[in-house]
Amino acid sequence: MPVRGPVPVNLATRQAAEVLEVGPMTIRVYEDGSRTDDRISAILVEILPGASGPPMHWHRFHDELFFVVKGTCRFVTPEAEVDASAGDVMTVPPGAIHTFKNASETEPCEIYMTATPGHYVDYFRMLAKAGEEGKMLSKDEIEHLMALFGTFPPDVESEP
């Protein structure tokens, strides 16, 4: 059996989480992949009542898992709209076209999200930075940013 050195664990607290403002969403970054060799990230997405998340899209390389913590989140695909309530989990594999929004007009919702690989968090950081600088990104600029992270609008073919 190989000799293994100590491997530290990490507690990520709400108070210490990096906070990003992306449109009507507040994103708390608990793990950005820096402590997992970029294998996974973990964020909490808070969505205002009646607000929508990102435009419809799909990912070439990464899986996402959404755990609804509070409220009801509506996941939208070309086939259906599915409401997930607190305690429900939605998994989104590579290639699945999707988006999400708060299903309530009066109550906020929160979803815990993981993504593999972890560096996908940098996409949210780039969007937040543009917002902080007062930039209103064009559709082409947003699609360019998405493509940097293997994320595409529905009309882009799944193979290059």
C-alpha positions, 0 to 999 in steps of 0.5 A: 500500500502506498504511503500517503501524507496528510490531506487537509479538509476544508470548511467553506462558510457562508461568511467567507464565501466570495460573493458575485452579483450577476444580473438578478442573481447573487452567487456565493462561491464556496469552492472554485476548484482550487482545493479539488485540483479543479475537479469540482466547484460549489456555489449557491445561487440566490435568484430574486422573485420572478427573475430568470437565470442565464439564457438557454444553453448547453455545456460541451464538457461539464456536468452540473448538479442543482440542489434546491435549498429554498423556494422553487426553481423552474428548470426549462428545457426544449422538452419541458418545464420542471419545477423543483422544490426545496430538497429536490435535485436536478442533474444536467449532463454535457449536451443537455439544453437548459436554463432555470429561473425562480418559479415564484413572483413573490419568494426568492429561491436558492440553488446549490450548484456544483460543476465539473470541472471547477474552473467554470466558476471563472465564467461567473467571475467574468460576468460579475466583473463586467457588471461591476465595471458598468458594462452591458455585454452584447449578445456576441460578447456573452456568447464569446464568454460562454464559448471560453467555458465550453458553453453554447446557445441551443442553435450551436451544433454539439460537435465542432 
